[in-house]
Amino acid sequence: MIEEKIISEPEFQKREEVQFEEKQRIASYAASLIEDGDTIILDSGTTTGHIARAIQNYTKLTVITNDINVATILRNSAIKVIVTGGVLYPETYMLNGMITEETLRNLHVHKAFVTTPAIDLEKGLMHYDEYLVPAKVQMLHSATEVFLVTDHTKFGRISLYKYADFTDITSIITGKELDSALRESFSEKGLRIYTT
């Protein structure tokens, strides 16, 4: 497999449209893992926006997010929503920076649902922007269980900054479109991969 190098991502509206149906399936599966009484982190991203839509009718749930879009989706629900604060990245609705990191550092949650623009079998989870990496790392450290939620197009991609090994995540939730040989390779590393 030829690795695709990622140095940026398309704007939010374009990413929202890409793999739309697959992201909905991923979100539905992720939502089925969330239980009453859970405190969860929803990372910034279009897939986590779909998770927010899938859990809107839940109660007895606390959601921490660094994504204004996720918070907006949940604003009229019975869910307690905590927004991390931080510097607003208006093109992605994301909050990031020192305030975001400090907030996450002082929290402990049951489950974190994180996203990534690049995932490589040998290199792990990667990102193109060094300013966004620290918050992602804090999300991983703040949760008992970490679920990587990503569509199949992110596999086989590499980027400049590695921010996590596969030992840092509990499992991966992705679409059934993931190449079966690639899925088998990840499974051989001891990773739980759920395809939907």
ABEGO torsion letter per residue (X at the ends): XBBBBBABBBBAAAAAABGAAAAAAAAAAAAAABBBGBBBBBBBEAAAAAAAAAAAABBGBBBBBABAAAAAAAAABABBBBBAEEBBBAAAGBBBEAAAAAAAAABBBABBBBBBABBBAAAEBBBABAAAAAAAAAAAAABABBBBBBBAAABGBBBABBABBAAABABBBBBAABBAAAAAAAAAAGBBBBBX
